[in-house]
Amino acid sequence: MFETQMSDAHSRQKHDDEVLQWVQKQKNDLPTPLYLYSETVLNEAVATYRAFFPKNARGFYALKANPQPALVNHFASLGIGGEITGQAEWEFCLSAGLRPANILAGGVVKSLPFLEMLCQAGPAAIVIESEAEWARLKQAAHHAAQVRILLRINPGVSFGGLNMAGGSQFGLSNEQALAIAQECKAIPQIELLGLHFYFGSQRLEVAPIVQAVEVVEETIRTFRAAGVTIHVVDLGLGCGVPYLARDKALDEAALREQLQTHWQDPVWADIDIWFEAGRALVARSGYYIARVVDRKELHGETFVFLDGGLNVHNPGVGLGGFLRRNPQFRFITEHFVEREETINLVGNLCTTADTVGTNVAAPFLDEGDFVAIPNAGAYCQTTAMWGFNSQPLFYEGLLTCDGFFKSYLPQHELT
Protein backbone atom coordinates (compact mmCIF):
# COMPACT_ATOMS: atom_id res chain seq x y z
CA MET A 1 0.00 0.00 0.00
CA PHE A 2 2.77 2.42 0.94
CA GLU A 3 5.62 1.09 -1.20
CA THR A 4 6.07 4.41 -3.05
CA GLN A 5 9.70 5.14 -3.91
CA MET A 6 10.58 8.68 -2.82
CA SER A 7 13.49 9.61 -5.03
CA ASP A 8 12.13 13.09 -5.72
CA ALA A 9 9.98 15.80 -4.19
CA HIS A 10 6.90 14.76 -6.16
CA SER A 11 7.09 11.20 -4.82
CA ARG A 12 7.54 12.44 -1.27
CA GLN A 13 4.49 14.67 -1.66
CA LYS A 14 2.49 11.74 -3.01
CA HIS A 15 3.44 9.61 -0.04
CA ASP A 16 2.51 12.42 2.38
CA ASP A 17 -0.88 12.57 0.70
CA GLU A 18 -1.34 8.81 1.07
CA VAL A 19 -0.46 8.92 4.76
CA LEU A 20 -2.78 11.82 5.49
CA GLN A 21 -5.61 10.14 3.58
CA TRP A 22 -5.10 7.15 5.87
CA VAL A 23 -5.17 9.45 8.90
CA GLN A 24 -8.44 10.99 7.72
CA LYS A 25 -10.07 7.55 7.49
CA GLN A 26 -8.87 6.62 10.99
CA LYS A 27 -9.21 10.01 12.69
CA ASN A 28 -11.96 8.93 15.08
CA ASP A 29 -9.81 6.10 16.43
CA LEU A 30 -6.37 7.72 16.54
CA PRO A 31 -5.07 9.03 19.89
CA THR A 32 -3.66 12.56 19.80
CA PRO A 33 -1.31 14.32 20.00
CA LEU A 34 0.36 11.63 17.93
CA TYR A 35 3.72 11.08 16.28
CA LEU A 36 3.05 8.78 13.37
CA TYR A 37 6.07 7.16 11.68
CA SER A 38 5.99 5.76 8.16
CA GLU A 39 7.77 2.44 7.73
CA THR A 40 8.07 3.17 4.01
CA VAL A 41 9.97 6.40 4.66
CA LEU A 42 12.21 4.75 7.26
CA ASN A 43 13.21 2.11 4.73
CA GLU A 44 13.79 4.69 2.01
CA ALA A 45 15.85 6.92 4.32
CA VAL A 46 18.20 4.08 5.21
CA ALA A 47 18.66 3.18 1.54
CA THR A 48 19.30 6.83 0.61
CA TYR A 49 21.82 7.40 3.37
CA ARG A 50 23.66 4.14 2.72
CA ALA A 51 24.08 5.20 -0.92
CA PHE A 52 26.26 8.13 0.22
CA PHE A 53 28.94 5.67 1.36
CA PRO A 54 30.87 2.66 0.06
CA LYS A 55 28.85 -0.58 0.04
CA ASN A 56 30.70 -2.08 3.02
CA ALA A 57 30.19 0.94 5.31
CA ARG A 58 28.75 0.22 8.75
CA GLY A 59 25.83 2.34 9.99
CA PHE A 60 24.59 3.52 13.38
CA TYR A 61 21.37 5.33 14.28
CA ALA A 62 21.88 8.28 16.66
CA LEU A 63 19.25 7.81 19.35
CA LYS A 64 19.43 11.44 20.44
CA ALA A 65 17.25 12.25 17.41
CA ASN A 66 14.44 10.02 18.69
CA PRO A 67 15.03 7.25 21.27
CA GLN A 68 11.81 5.29 20.60
CA PRO A 69 12.89 1.63 21.04
CA ALA A 70 10.56 0.43 18.28
CA LEU A 71 12.39 2.69 15.82
CA VAL A 72 15.74 1.40 17.06
CA ASN A 73 14.47 -2.14 16.55
CA HIS A 74 13.30 -1.34 13.02
CA PHE A 75 16.67 0.15 12.10
CA ALA A 76 18.35 -2.94 13.56
CA SER A 77 16.24 -5.10 11.21
CA LEU A 78 17.77 -3.06 8.36
CA GLY A 79 21.32 -3.65 9.62
CA ILE A 80 21.75 -0.32 11.41
CA GLY A 81 23.20 -0.29 14.94
CA GLY A 82 22.67 2.30 17.65
CA GLU A 83 24.77 5.33 18.63
CA ILE A 84 24.11 6.40 22.20
CA THR A 85 24.97 9.40 24.38
CA GLY A 86 24.41 7.97 27.85
CA GLN A 87 23.06 5.26 30.12
CA ALA A 88 19.38 5.75 29.25
CA GLU A 89 19.96 5.40 25.51
CA TRP A 90 22.13 2.36 26.18
CA GLU A 91 19.17 0.78 27.97
CA PHE A 92 16.84 1.74 25.10
CA CYS A 93 19.13 -0.09 22.68
CA LEU A 94 19.22 -3.21 24.84
CA SER A 95 15.43 -3.15 25.25
CA ALA A 96 15.15 -2.94 21.45
CA GLY A 97 17.23 -6.12 21.15
CA LEU A 98 20.58 -4.68 20.05
CA ARG A 99 23.70 -6.51 21.13
CA PRO A 100 26.41 -4.37 22.78
CA ALA A 101 28.74 -5.04 19.83
CA ASN A 102 26.27 -3.14 17.63
CA ILE A 103 26.15 -0.07 19.88
CA LEU A 104 28.53 2.88 19.48
CA ALA A 105 29.03 4.70 22.79
CA GLY A 106 29.25 8.46 22.25
CA GLY A 107 28.13 11.32 24.45
CA VAL A 108 29.76 14.44 25.81
CA VAL A 109 30.66 13.48 29.41
CA LYS A 110 30.91 9.83 30.42
CA SER A 111 31.18 9.13 34.14
CA LEU A 112 33.60 6.60 35.56
CA PRO A 113 30.78 4.13 36.47
CA PHE A 114 29.32 4.42 32.97
CA LEU A 115 32.74 3.82 31.40
CA GLU A 116 33.32 0.84 33.69
CA MET A 117 30.02 -0.66 32.52
CA LEU A 118 30.89 -0.03 28.88
CA CYS A 119 34.32 -1.61 29.24
CA GLN A 120 32.74 -4.78 30.58
CA ALA A 121 29.85 -4.82 28.08
CA GLY A 122 31.99 -4.49 24.94
CA PRO A 123 30.36 -1.94 22.61
CA ALA A 124 31.47 -1.47 19.01
CA ALA A 125 33.65 1.38 20.29
CA ILE A 126 33.77 4.07 22.96
CA VAL A 127 34.17 7.60 21.60
CA ILE A 128 36.64 9.66 23.65
CA GLU A 129 35.59 13.32 23.93
CA SER A 130 38.26 14.88 26.15
CA GLU A 131 41.56 14.37 27.91
CA ALA A 132 39.72 14.01 31.23
CA GLU A 133 37.49 11.32 29.74
CA TRP A 134 40.59 9.54 28.46
CA ALA A 135 41.96 9.52 32.01
CA ARG A 136 38.70 8.01 33.30
CA LEU A 137 38.70 5.45 30.50
CA LYS A 138 42.20 4.25 31.43
CA GLN A 139 41.03 3.79 35.00
CA ALA A 140 37.86 1.97 33.91
CA ALA A 141 39.72 -0.33 31.50
CA HIS A 142 41.99 -1.90 34.14
CA HIS A 143 39.90 -5.04 34.49
CA ALA A 144 38.61 -5.27 30.92
CA ALA A 145 39.89 -7.78 28.41
CA GLN A 146 39.78 -5.43 25.42
CA VAL A 147 38.38 -1.91 24.96
CA ARG A 148 38.06 -0.34 21.53
CA ILE A 149 38.01 3.44 21.18
CA LEU A 150 37.58 6.22 18.65
CA LEU A 151 38.94 9.73 19.20
CA ARG A 152 36.51 12.53 18.37
CA ILE A 153 38.22 15.31 16.46
CA ASN A 154 37.29 19.00 16.59
CA PRO A 155 39.26 20.70 13.77
CA GLY A 156 38.69 24.21 15.10
CA VAL A 157 36.73 25.41 12.06
CA SER A 158 32.98 25.67 11.39
CA PHE A 159 31.08 24.33 8.39
CA GLY A 160 27.59 25.82 8.60
CA GLY A 161 24.28 24.49 9.90
CA LEU A 162 24.02 23.76 13.62
CA ASN A 163 27.72 23.99 14.51
CA MET A 164 29.31 21.27 16.63
CA ALA A 165 32.91 22.04 15.71
CA GLY A 166 34.90 25.26 15.55
CA GLY A 167 34.33 27.18 18.78
CA SER A 168 32.09 24.49 20.29
CA GLN A 169 32.90 22.42 23.38
CA PHE A 170 32.97 19.07 21.59
CA GLY A 171 35.86 16.74 20.81
CA LEU A 172 39.66 16.91 20.87
CA SER A 173 42.15 19.03 18.98
CA ASN A 174 44.50 17.20 16.64
CA GLU A 175 47.32 17.71 19.13
CA GLN A 176 45.34 16.29 22.04
CA ALA A 177 44.17 13.32 19.99
CA LEU A 178 47.69 12.58 18.69
CA ALA A 179 49.02 12.50 22.26
CA ILE A 180 46.30 10.03 23.28
CA ALA A 181 46.98 7.91 20.20
CA GLN A 182 50.66 7.64 21.09
CA GLU A 183 49.83 6.76 24.68
CA CYS A 184 47.46 4.01 23.50
CA LYS A 185 50.37 2.08 22.05
CA ALA A 186 51.62 1.31 25.57
CA ILE A 187 48.25 0.10 26.93
CA PRO A 188 47.57 -3.42 25.61
CA GLN A 189 43.92 -3.65 26.72
CA ILE A 190 42.94 -0.45 24.86
CA GLU A 191 42.76 -0.62 21.06
CA LEU A 192 42.61 2.60 19.08
CA LEU A 193 40.34 1.84 16.12
CA GLY A 194 40.50 5.30 14.63
CA LEU A 195 38.81 8.68 14.52
CA HIS A 196 35.31 10.08 14.97
CA PHE A 197 34.03 13.18 13.20
CA TYR A 198 30.76 15.02 13.77
CA PHE A 199 31.03 18.69 12.91
CA GLY A 200 27.41 19.84 12.84
CA SER A 201 23.80 19.15 12.00
CA GLN A 202 20.81 20.38 9.96
CA ARG A 203 22.83 21.13 6.84
CA LEU A 204 20.70 21.76 3.77
CA GLU A 205 23.57 22.64 1.42
CA VAL A 206 26.00 20.20 -0.21
CA ALA A 207 29.11 22.41 -0.02
CA PRO A 208 29.66 22.45 3.78
CA ILE A 209 29.19 18.68 4.00
CA VAL A 210 31.81 18.07 1.32
CA GLN A 211 34.14 20.63 2.93
CA ALA A 212 33.89 18.72 6.19
CA VAL A 213 34.85 15.47 4.43
CA GLU A 214 37.89 17.22 2.96
CA VAL A 215 38.96 18.26 6.48
CA VAL A 216 38.54 14.64 7.57
CA GLU A 217 40.84 13.52 4.77
CA GLU A 218 43.48 16.05 5.76
CA THR A 219 43.22 14.92 9.38
CA ILE A 220 43.76 11.28 8.37
CA ARG A 221 46.92 12.29 6.52
CA THR A 222 48.14 14.18 9.60
CA PHE A 223 47.71 11.15 11.84
CA ARG A 224 49.33 8.78 9.38
CA ALA A 225 52.31 11.12 9.04
CA ALA A 226 52.66 10.93 12.83
CA GLY A 227 52.79 7.12 12.69
CA VAL A 228 49.22 6.48 13.87
CA THR A 229 47.39 3.65 12.11
CA ILE A 230 43.74 4.44 11.33
CA HIS A 231 41.53 1.38 10.89
CA VAL A 232 38.12 3.05 11.26
CA VAL A 233 36.74 6.51 10.51
CA ASP A 234 33.27 7.28 11.85
CA LEU A 235 31.42 10.10 10.06
CA GLY A 236 28.29 12.04 10.90
CA LEU A 237 27.50 14.16 7.85
CA GLY A 238 24.84 16.28 9.56
CA CYS A 239 22.36 16.15 6.68
CA GLY A 240 19.31 18.31 7.35
CA VAL A 241 15.62 18.19 6.51
CA PRO A 242 13.23 21.01 5.56
CA TYR A 243 11.36 21.61 8.83
CA LEU A 244 10.19 25.12 7.99
CA ALA A 245 7.94 26.20 5.15
CA ARG A 246 10.74 28.28 3.62
CA ASP A 247 13.41 25.52 3.77
CA LYS A 248 14.74 23.89 0.61
CA ALA A 249 15.61 20.21 0.80
CA LEU A 250 19.20 18.99 0.56
CA ASP A 251 20.19 17.92 -2.97
CA GLU A 252 20.84 14.28 -2.10
CA ALA A 253 21.77 13.23 -5.64
CA ALA A 254 24.46 15.90 -5.90
CA LEU A 255 25.82 15.01 -2.47
CA ARG A 256 25.94 11.32 -3.32
CA GLU A 257 27.84 12.01 -6.54
CA GLN A 258 30.46 14.18 -4.83
CA LEU A 259 30.95 11.81 -1.89
CA GLN A 260 31.39 8.78 -4.13
CA THR A 261 34.21 10.65 -5.88
CA HIS A 262 35.90 11.30 -2.52
CA TRP A 263 35.85 7.63 -1.51
CA GLN A 264 38.10 6.89 -4.50
CA ASP A 265 40.89 8.98 -2.97
CA PRO A 266 43.80 6.78 -1.80
CA VAL A 267 43.53 8.32 1.66
CA TRP A 268 40.57 5.99 2.27
CA ALA A 269 42.53 2.86 1.37
CA ASP A 270 42.43 0.23 4.15
CA ILE A 271 39.94 2.30 6.21
CA ASP A 272 36.57 0.94 7.29
CA ILE A 273 34.00 3.73 7.10
CA TRP A 274 31.33 3.89 9.78
CA PHE A 275 28.50 6.35 9.47
CA GLU A 276 26.09 7.65 12.06
CA ALA A 277 22.91 9.59 11.43
CA GLY A 278 19.82 10.53 13.38
CA ARG A 279 17.87 13.31 11.73
CA ALA A 280 18.59 12.03 8.21
CA LEU A 281 17.22 8.56 9.02
CA VAL A 282 14.11 9.34 11.03
CA ALA A 283 13.01 12.96 10.52
CA ARG A 284 11.12 12.53 7.24
CA SER A 285 9.32 9.46 8.51
CA GLY A 286 7.47 11.37 11.22
CA TYR A 287 4.17 13.24 11.10
CA TYR A 288 3.04 15.22 14.12
CA ILE A 289 -0.75 15.09 14.31
CA ALA A 290 -2.76 17.21 16.74
CA ARG A 291 -6.50 17.57 17.17
CA VAL A 292 -8.33 20.89 17.21
CA VAL A 293 -9.96 21.29 20.64
CA ASP A 294 -11.19 24.89 20.57
CA ARG A 295 -11.23 28.14 18.60
CA LYS A 296 -11.91 31.74 19.46
CA GLU A 297 -12.07 35.20 17.93
CA LEU A 298 -10.23 37.83 19.98
CA HIS A 299 -9.40 41.42 19.05
CA GLY A 300 -9.70 40.72 15.36
CA GLU A 301 -7.61 37.54 15.38
CA THR A 302 -8.60 33.89 15.13
CA PHE A 303 -6.97 31.38 17.49
CA VAL A 304 -7.26 27.65 16.88
CA PHE A 305 -6.28 25.52 19.89
CA LEU A 306 -4.60 22.11 19.53
CA ASP A 307 -4.37 19.33 22.11
CA GLY A 308 -0.57 19.47 21.98
CA GLY A 309 1.76 22.39 21.36
CA LEU A 310 5.08 23.44 22.82
CA ASN A 311 4.87 20.81 25.57
CA VAL A 312 5.11 17.99 23.01
CA HIS A 313 6.35 19.52 19.77
CA ASN A 314 9.29 21.66 18.67
CA PRO A 315 10.07 21.56 14.95
CA GLY A 316 13.67 20.50 15.44
CA VAL A 317 15.36 23.85 14.87
CA GLY A 318 15.67 25.27 18.36
CA LEU A 319 13.16 27.19 20.42
CA GLY A 320 13.99 30.60 18.95
CA GLY A 321 13.31 29.43 15.41
CA PHE A 322 10.07 27.78 16.53
CA LEU A 323 8.70 31.06 17.89
CA ARG A 324 9.62 33.14 14.84
CA ARG A 325 8.93 30.89 11.85
CA ASN A 326 6.23 28.46 10.73
CA PRO A 327 6.78 24.81 9.90
CA GLN A 328 4.89 23.19 7.05
CA PHE A 329 1.23 22.43 7.79
CA ARG A 330 -1.32 20.00 6.39
CA PHE A 331 -4.99 20.08 7.43
CA ILE A 332 -7.59 17.34 7.76
CA THR A 333 -11.11 18.70 8.02
CA GLU A 334 -14.65 17.71 7.10
CA HIS A 335 -15.63 21.36 6.59
CA PHE A 336 -15.61 22.64 3.02
CA VAL A 337 -15.34 26.41 2.85
CA GLU A 338 -14.19 27.97 -0.40
CA ARG A 339 -12.19 30.79 1.18
CA GLU A 340 -9.21 30.26 3.47
CA GLU A 341 -8.83 32.14 6.73
CA THR A 342 -5.75 33.43 8.52
CA ILE A 343 -5.32 31.86 11.93
CA ASN A 344 -2.88 31.46 14.79
CA LEU A 345 -2.32 27.84 15.79
CA VAL A 346 -1.71 27.51 19.52
CA GLY A 347 -1.41 24.72 22.08
CA ASN A 348 -2.98 24.21 25.49
CA LEU A 349 -0.37 25.79 27.78
CA CYS A 350 -0.62 28.92 29.91
CA THR A 351 2.03 30.87 28.01
CA THR A 352 2.06 32.98 24.86
CA ALA A 353 5.16 31.01 23.83
CA ASP A 354 2.86 28.06 23.07
CA THR A 355 2.41 29.10 19.44
CA VAL A 356 2.59 26.41 16.78
CA GLY A 357 2.01 28.72 13.81
CA THR A 358 1.41 32.45 13.30
CA ASN A 359 -0.71 33.99 10.53
CA VAL A 360 -1.28 30.61 8.92
CA ALA A 361 -3.46 30.36 5.81
CA ALA A 362 -5.83 27.46 6.49
CA PRO A 363 -9.28 26.12 5.69
CA PHE A 364 -11.92 26.61 8.37
CA LEU A 365 -10.93 24.42 11.33
CA ASP A 366 -13.25 23.36 14.12
CA GLU A 367 -13.23 20.92 17.04
CA GLY A 368 -12.23 17.42 15.96
CA ASP A 369 -10.29 18.49 12.87
CA PHE A 370 -6.61 17.57 12.57
CA VAL A 371 -3.47 19.60 11.93
CA ALA A 372 -0.46 17.64 10.67
CA ILE A 373 3.20 18.69 10.47
CA PRO A 374 5.45 16.53 8.25
CA ASN A 375 9.20 15.91 8.74
CA ALA A 376 8.56 15.57 12.48
CA GLY A 377 10.39 12.35 13.29
CA ALA A 378 13.55 13.85 14.81
CA TYR A 379 14.11 16.17 17.77
CA CYS A 380 10.54 17.51 17.64
CA GLN A 381 9.61 15.30 20.60
CA THR A 382 12.83 15.39 22.59
CA THR A 383 13.31 19.18 22.51
CA ALA A 384 9.74 20.00 23.58
CA MET A 385 8.97 21.42 27.05
CA TRP A 386 7.51 18.28 28.59
CA GLY A 387 7.08 19.52 32.14
CA PHE A 388 5.15 22.72 31.41
CA ASN A 389 1.65 22.76 32.99
CA SER A 390 1.96 18.98 33.57
CA GLN A 391 -0.07 18.31 30.44
CA PRO A 392 -0.31 14.77 29.02
CA LEU A 393 2.47 13.75 26.66
CA PHE A 394 2.20 12.33 23.15
CA TYR A 395 1.38 8.98 21.62
CA GLU A 396 3.57 7.25 19.04
CA GLY A 397 2.82 4.71 16.36
CA LEU A 398 4.15 3.13 13.17
CA LEU A 399 2.22 2.99 9.90
CA THR A 400 3.51 -0.13 8.18
CA CYS A 401 4.03 -0.54 4.46
CA ASP A 402 0.87 -2.65 4.26
CA GLY A 403 -1.28 -0.01 5.98
CA PHE A 404 -1.41 -1.30 9.56
CA PHE A 405 -1.06 1.00 12.55
CA LYS A 406 1.13 -0.29 15.37
CA SER A 407 0.58 1.85 18.43
CA TYR A 408 3.27 2.02 21.09
CA LEU A 409 0.97 3.62 23.70
CA PRO A 410 -1.27 1.65 24.10
CA GLN A 411 -0.73 -1.52 22.07
CA HIS A 412 -3.34 -2.11 19.36
CA GLU A 413 -3.66 -2.31 15.61
CA LEU A 414 -6.00 -0.67 13.14
CA THR A 415 -6.60 -1.92 9.59
N, C-alpha and C positions, 0 to 999 in steps of 0.2 A: 504493500500500500504506500509506504513512504520510502521507496528505494531510489528516489530522484537523485541523480548525480548533480552536484552543485559546483561545477567548474567555472561558473560565471555568475554575475549579479542577477541575471534573469532567472536562472535555475534556483538561486537562493530565495528570490522573491516568490517563486512558484511554491517552493517548499514551505515558506512562511505562511502562504495562503492556505495550503493544505492543512497545516497544523492548526491554524486559527479556525478553519471550517470544522475541524474535529472538536475544538474547544466549544464552538457554538452549539454543536449537537449535544455535548455533554454538560453544558453550563449549569444545569440544575443539580447535577450530582458532584461537581468538582468542588473540593474545599478551597477556600481562598483566605488570605493571599497565598498564592501558589507559585513555586518555581517548577516549571515543566521543562524537562530535558528531552531532546529528540535523539533517539538512538541512531537514526540515520545521519544526523549531523556529527555526532561523536565519531562514528566510523569514518566519515568523510574527512574530518579534521585530522585524525591520526594518519590517514593515507596522504593527505596534503603535506603535513609536516614532515613525515618520513621522506617524502620526495625531495626535500631540501638537502638531504644528506646522502652519503654513500649507502649502498644497500645493506651493508653489515653494521651500520650504526646502531647503538643501543639506546633506547629511549626511557625517560622517566617523567612521570606526571608530577608537577609541583602542587602539592596539596594545599598550599597557602591560597591558591586561587579559589578552591572550593573543596573542603575536606569530606564531602559526603561519601561514606564508605561504599555505597552502591556504585558510584561513579568510578572510584578506585578499582573496584572489582571488575567493572566493565573494561576499563583500560587494561587491566591485567589479562583479561581474556583476549585482548588484541596484542599482547606481548609487550606492554608498557609497564615498567616498574613504578615505584613511588619515590618522590623526593620530599623529604620532611624537614621541618624546621624546629622540632622539639618533641617532647615526650608524648603529648596528646596526639600529634599527627602520626607518630610511630605506632601508637595503639590503634589508630584508625586503620592504618595499613594492615596490621596483624588481624584486626577484626574483619577486614575485607578479604583475608586469605593469602596475603602476600608473604612470601618467605623473606627472612632478613636479608638474604643474599640478593634480593631484588629491590632493596630499599637503599637509597642514597641519603646519607645523613648530613644535611646542611644546617642552616640556622646561624644566627648572629652570635649568640653567647651560649655555649654549652657548659653546663655545670660539671663538676667532677663526678658526682653520682651518675649523671646522664652519660658521660663519657665512659665510665666504668661499665655501665650496662651495655653500651654499644660495643665496647671491646670484647665483651663476652658473647654478645649475640652474633656478631659477624656480618655487618651490613656490606653492601657492595663496596662502599668506601665511606670514610668520614672526611668531610670537607673542613679544613683548618682555616679559620677566619682571622686569627691574630697570634702574635707571639705569646701572649698570656694563655690562649687556648692550647697552643702547642706545648707549653709547660704542663698544663693540666693533662693533656693527652699522654705525655711521657709517663706521668705518674699513674694514670689509669691503665696503661698498657703493660705494667709490670708483670701481671699474672695472666696475660693473654697469650695465646699461642701465636697468632698472627693478626696484625691490624693493618688495614690498607687505607691510605690517605690520599687526598687531593689537596693541593694548595690553591686557595682562591686568590686570584691576582686582581689588584686595582691598579690600572696603568697610570692613574693621575690625570686622565683627560676624559672629557664628556662627549657623548655621541648623540644627544637629542633624546626626546621622549621623556619618560620618568627616569631621571638619572640615578644610577646606583654605582657610579664610578666617579672619576674626577675628585671633587671635593667632598664626596660622601664618606661615611664612616665604615664602609664595607671593605673587607679583604686585606691583602698584604701588598706592600710595594715589592717590586722585583728584587730589591736588595734584601728585604726581610725574608722573602720566599727562598732566595738562593742560599741564605745562611741556614735556613731550616733544612733545605734539600741536602746540603753538605753534612749537616749533623745526622740526618737520617741514615747515612751510610754506616755509621758506627752503632746503630741500634738494630739488632737482628730481627726483633719481633715487630718492627714497624717497617712496612713496605710503602715507599713513595710510588704510587701509580702514575701520577702526573699532575696536571694543572686544571683548575676550574675557573671559568670565565662567565660572569653575568654582569653586564655593564648597565643595563637599564630595561625598561619595560614600556609597553604601549607605544611602540614605534609604528607609524603608518607610512613611512617613507623607506624606500629601498636603500638609499645612499648611506645613512648612518649604520645600518645593520652590516653592510659590506665593509664599511670603514672599520667597524669593530673587529670583524674577522681578520682584516689586514693587520691590526694591532696584535691579535692573537698569534698570527704567523710570525711577526717580528719577535714576540716574546718567546716563542718556541726556539727560534734561532739563538736568542740570548742565552737561554738555559743550556742548549746543546753546546754552545761555545764555552760555557763554564764547566762542561763535563758532566752535566746532569742528563740522565736518560729519561725520556718522556715516553711512557707506554700508552697513556690515556689522556685525552683532552676532552673535558666536559664543557659544552657550550649551551648557554641560554641566549637565544637570539633576541628575545624581547619583542616578538611580533605583536602588533596591536590589532584591535578590532574597532569598528566605527560605532561607539556608544552613542554619540550625539548626532542630532539631525544633520549638522553641518559637516561631519567627518566623512572623509573619503577613504575607502578601504585600501589596504596594502595591496600593491600589485604583486601577487604571489607568483605569477608566471615569470615576471622579470627577475624577482629575487631568486627563484629556483635556478634560472639560467645562469645568473652570475655566481651563485654559490657552487654549482656543479663545475664551473671553470676553476674556481679556487681549489677544489679538492684534488685537481690534477697536479697542483704544485708539488714538487719533490719534498717540501717541508712536511707534508702529511704522510710521507712514506713511513711505514712501520708504526703508525699511531692508530689506536682504536678511538674512534670518535663516539662519545656519548652525547646525547642531547637531552635537555630538560625543558619542559614547557608547561605552563599552566593555562594562562589566558588563551593562548592560541589553540589549545586542545578542547577547552570546555566552554569558552565564552559564547560562541555562536550557537551552541546547542540549547542554550537556556532562554526561556520566555518567562518574564515576570507577569503574572496575571492577578489583577486586583478587581474586586467587585465594588461597584458604586453603591454607597450606603446612604447618601444624602446629597442634597443640593440646595443652594440658597442664592438669592439675589441680595446684594448689599452694596449700597452707595454706587450703583451703576455697574457693578461687576458681578459676574456669575462664578460661584465656587462649587465645584463638584468634589465631594468627599469620597475617598477610597478606604477600604478596610485595612490597608497597609500602606504606609508611606515611609518616612525617614527611619522609622524604627526597624524596618525589615528590608529596605531597598535603598541602595546608593549606586548610581550607574557607573561604578568602577573607575572614576576619574578623580576622586578626591572630593571632599565635602564642598570646597569653594566652587569647583566647577559645577557641581550638582545644583547649587543655589543660583547660579548665574545663567545656565544654559539648559536647554531642553534636550532630553533624549528623543529617540524615535518613538512614536506612538502608533498603535493599531487599536481599533475600537470594535466591539462586538455589541450590537444593540438590535432590539426588535422594533425600534421606532424609526419610521421613515419620514424624515423632514427634508425637503429639498434644499433649504439653505443651512449652511453651517453656522455655528455660533462660536464666539471667542470666550474661552473659559480658563479658569485657573484650577488645575488639578492639585488637590491637597490630601493629606492623610488624616489620621485621627488623633494626633498628638496636640498637646496644649502649648504649641510654640509656632510662631510664624515661619520658623525655619523648615517646618514640615510641608514643603512645597515640592510636588512632583513635577509640575510643569506650569509655566507662566505664559499667559496669552496664547493658548493653544487653540488652533482651529480644529473643531470637532463637530460631529453630528450631535443632535440633541441626546443627552445622556440622562438616564433616570435610574432610580433604585433597581438593582438587579442586573444592570448592564455591566459589561466587562471592559477594562482598559488593559491592553497588553503592551509590554515593552520587550522587543527582541534583543538579541545579543546580551542576555542577562545571566549567563551561566557562570561568570567569574567575578569575584570580588564584590558583586552587588549585594550578596548576602552578608559576607564576612566583614564588610566595612560599614554596615548599617549601625544605628544607635539602639542596640537591642534593649537596653535597660530603661529607656525613657518612657515614663508613664506606666511602666509594667504592663504594657499591652501584649496580647498573645503574639507568638512568633509565627513563622510561615510554615506551610506544608511544602513537600517536595515529591516529585514523581517523575517517572520515565515513560515516555511514549515510544513504544517499540516500533520496529520497522513494519510489523504486521498490524499495527493499529491498536494494540492493547495498552492500557494505562496501568503501570505498576506504582502504587502509592507507597511511600516510605513511612508516612504518618497519616492515618493508620494503614495497615496492610489490607488492600483489596484490589480487585481488578475490574475494569470496565471494558466492555467490547464496543 
